[in-house]
Structures are given as C-alpha cells and as structure tokens.
Amino acid sequence: MKSIALISTPWPLFSRPSIQLGTLKSYLKREVPGLDVKAHHFYLKIAEAIGYPLYREISEKSWLAETVYAALLYPGQWDAVETLFYREAKGKPRSAGIDFKDLVHQVAGVTDEFINGVDWDGFGLAGFSICFCQLTSSLYFIRS
C-alpha cells in the first residue's frame, strides 16, 4: 500500500498548527492500521525563508497572500497581480516596501526545492488543506 501525503501550503498563520492535517492523519492511522501518512507543514518553510514578521503580515490579508502564487500560476497576468499586491500591501510596514518580483522568486525557489526533494512516486494520494489564503499555493503544488 502506498503512502498518503497531507500538505498544508502557505499562507495560514504560522503560529497555529494545521488542525486539518493532524486530525486527518490521526483518523487515517486509526482506521487503516499500517497506512503510512506523511504530514507536510510546508508553509513553515516559507515563513522561515522570508522571515516570520513578513510572513505574518502577508498571511493576515487573503488577497495579499493569494497574489504570490497567482503570479507563478498566471505569468501572463503578472502586471495585474503585482498591482493587486501593492494595492493590498498599502499601509503594511513590511510588505508595502518589498520588491514583489524578489518575493515571488524567493517563494518559488523554496517551493520548487521542496517539491523536487520529495519522492512523490512513493505516494498513492496527496491531500491539501484549503482555507483562506491557501487556494493559489495549493493549485501551484497540484500543478507541479
């Protein structure tokens, strides 16, 4: 039987664990003895990479958070996505002054390194937690 991967992508608040992953992993292990379930709290890697204060600021506003992976999913819409980022970042001390392109490239690098570093052939199924701020990041993972 192949393993199951449970993944929580950016941008939930980093100070709160993913109850969805923990609960589902516990349930699956109880109901299917011997099943290997791996929970990946990937959003913590992004928080560490870009800094916890910036991550928190981005994760507290859903439109701001969705722009980062939207730029990766829809490169043809870069200008519109970047405009939305700066509009939503207005008045935010950390994100308003950041270079959007640098942020997107940094996030893409960490994300792609993680995706490429996991042996996905060992998994029969991958599940994603989806809540506010996680739609575009989850879609990016699924597409990759």
N, C-alpha and C positions, 0 to 999 in steps of 0.2 A: 504494500500500500504506500502510495506517495504521500509526502508531507503536505501540509497546508501552510501557506504564508498569510499572515494577517498584517496589514500595513496601515500605519497612520502617517499620512503625508502632512506637509505644512498647510495650514498655519494655525492649528489650535494653540491655546495658551500653553507655553512650555512648563508652567508651574503646576499644571493639572494633568495627571496621567490619563491615558486613554482608557476610560472605563469600558468602552465598547470592546476593545481588543482583549482586555483582561477577562471580562465576563464571558465572551465568546470562546476564548481559549480554554477557560476552566470548564465550561459546558461541554465542549467537544471532547476534552480529555476524559471527562466523566462518562459521557455517552458512548464514546468509541475508544475503549481501552487499547492502548498501544499506538494510537494515532499520534504522529509527531506534528505538533503545531508550533510554528515559529512566529512570534510577535515582533514586528519591526516598528519601533517608535522613531521613524526616520526624521520627523520634524525636529527632534532634539539635536540631530547633526547639523541642521540648518541654523538653529538657534546658536549653537556653539560657533559655527563658521562665521556668521555675520555679526555676532555679538548679541547677548541677551537683551540689552536695552532696545536696540533697533528691532529685533525680532518681536519683542512685546508690543512696540508701537505699531508695527505693521499688522500684527495678528489681532489687534483690537478694533480694526476697521475692515469690514469684509471686502469692500470694493478695492481698497488699497492692497489687501492681501492677494486678491484674485488676479491683479494685473501682472504680477511677476511671472507666473506660469502661463498666463494668457499670451504674453509676449513670445514665449517659447512655442506655444501651440499654434499661434497665428502670426508668423513673422511678417506676413503681408500687411498686417494691421498694426505694425509697430508704432507708428506715429500716433494713432488714435489711443492705443493702450498707454503709451508714455504720457500723453496729455492727461488721460484719466488718472494715472498715478500721481502726477504733480498736483492735479486739482484736489485729489483726496488727501494728499500729504500736506496741503497748505495748513499752516499753523502747528504742524507737528515738528518738534525741535530736531529730531534725528532724521526722519525720512524726507523732510522738505529740502534739506541741503545735500542729499545723497545723489550721486550720479546713477540714474536708473539703469543705464547700459551696464555699468560695472556691477551693480547689484544682480541684475539678471544673469550676467555671465558667471558671477561667483556662485550663485544658486544652481545654475545649470551644471557647473563643474562638479560641485559636491553631489548633486543628484545623479549625474551620469556615472560618477565614480562608484556610488553605492549600487546603482542598477547593474553596472558591468561587473561588480565584485561579488554578486550573488549568483550561485549556480541554480538558475531558475528551472533547469531541467529536472531537478530533484523534487519539484513541487507539482502536485496534480491540480491544485486550485490556489488562487490568490484572492483574498478578500480585503476590501478597503473600508476604513471608517470614513463616512462622509458627513460632515457637519459644516456650519458656516466657515467659510474661508478655505475649504478643502476641495472644492469641486475641480478647479483647473489643475491643481497639483496632482490630484488623483487621476484625472484624464491624461496628464502627461506621463505618469507612471504606466498606465494601462497601454497607452500608445507605444511606449518604449519597450 
